[in-house]
Each structure stands twice: as structure tokens, then as C-alpha cells.
Amino acid sequence: MNTATKLSGFALGLAVVFGAAYGAGQLAGPDTPAAETRHDPADAPDPTTGDVPEPAADPTSTVTGGPGHTHG
């Protein structure tokens, strides 16, 4: 058996294994539902006036992405 035949067989075997894994993944679907968007109504503008409430705490202590970008 020559090298080209061995490599072709190996590539074909990989294609079969990965194809089977892909098909099984498509049948199983995602294991968790999509994340829902969190929205804190305390930080939302008042729909009647459009006023934005003042933050409850100083956000500069947790700012990592610039002014107004807090993570927590």
C-alpha cells in the first residue's frame, strides 16, 4: 500500500468522523437556551418624561472600558 492511498484513507476516515459528529450535533441542538437580555428598570429613562435617574453608586470604581462602561 503506497503513501497516497494511506493518506487518502486517513482523510476519508476523518471526514466520516467529523461528519458524524456534526450530524449528531445538529440533531441534539444547543444544550442551553439563548441568553435573555437583562434590563435593570432602575437605570431606564422614565417613559413619561424621558428623564434618566442618577446612578445609585459611583460607577468609576468598576469602570474598565471607559466612562459609563461598568461591568458587574
C-alpha positions as CSV (number, residue, x, y, z in Angstrom):
1,M,0.0,0.0,0.0
2,N,1.6,3.3,-1.0
3,T,1.6,6.6,0.9
4,A,-1.0,8.3,-1.2
5,T,-3.5,5.6,-0.5
6,K,-2.8,5.7,3.2
7,L,-3.2,9.4,3.4
8,S,-6.4,9.3,1.3
9,G,-7.9,6.7,3.6
10,F,-7.0,8.7,6.7
11,A,-8.5,11.9,5.2
12,L,-11.7,9.9,4.3
13,G,-11.9,8.5,7.8
14,L,-11.5,12.0,9.3
15,A,-14.3,13.3,7.1
16,V,-16.6,10.5,8.1
17,V,-15.9,11.0,11.9
18,F,-16.3,14.8,11.7
19,G,-19.4,14.5,9.5
20,A,-21.0,12.1,12.0
21,A,-20.1,14.4,14.9
22,Y,-21.6,17.4,13.0
23,G,-24.8,15.5,12.2
24,A,-25.1,14.4,15.9
25,G,-24.7,18.0,17.0
26,Q,-27.3,19.2,14.6
27,L,-29.8,16.6,15.9
28,A,-29.0,17.3,19.5
29,G,-29.2,21.1,19.2
30,P,-27.9,23.5,21.8
31,D,-27.9,22.4,25.4
32,T,-28.9,25.7,26.8
33,P,-31.4,28.3,25.5
34,A,-30.2,31.6,24.2
35,A,-29.4,34.1,26.9
36,E,-32.0,36.7,27.6
37,T,-31.1,40.4,27.7
38,R,-31.1,41.7,31.2
39,H,-32.6,45.2,31.7
40,D,-32.5,47.0,35.0
41,P,-35.6,49.2,35.1
42,A,-34.0,51.4,37.8
43,D,-31.5,52.7,35.2
44,A,-34.0,53.1,32.5
45,P,-35.3,56.5,31.4
46,D,-38.8,57.5,32.7
47,P,-41.1,56.8,29.7
48,T,-43.3,59.7,30.6
49,T,-40.6,62.4,30.9
50,G,-37.5,60.9,29.3
51,D,-35.5,61.7,32.5
52,V,-32.6,59.4,33.3
53,P,-32.2,58.7,37.0
54,E,-28.9,59.3,38.7
55,P,-26.8,56.2,39.3
56,A,-27.1,54.8,42.9
57,A,-23.3,54.3,43.2
58,D,-20.2,55.9,41.8
59,P,-19.5,53.8,38.6
60,T,-15.9,54.9,38.3
61,S,-14.7,52.3,40.7
62,T,-15.6,49.4,38.3
63,V,-15.0,51.2,35.0
64,T,-12.9,49.1,32.7
65,G,-14.0,50.2,29.2
66,G,-14.1,53.9,29.6
67,P,-16.6,56.3,31.1
68,G,-20.0,54.7,31.5
69,H,-18.9,51.2,30.8
70,T,-19.3,49.3,34.0
71,H,-19.1,45.6,34.5
72,G,-20.7,43.8,37.3
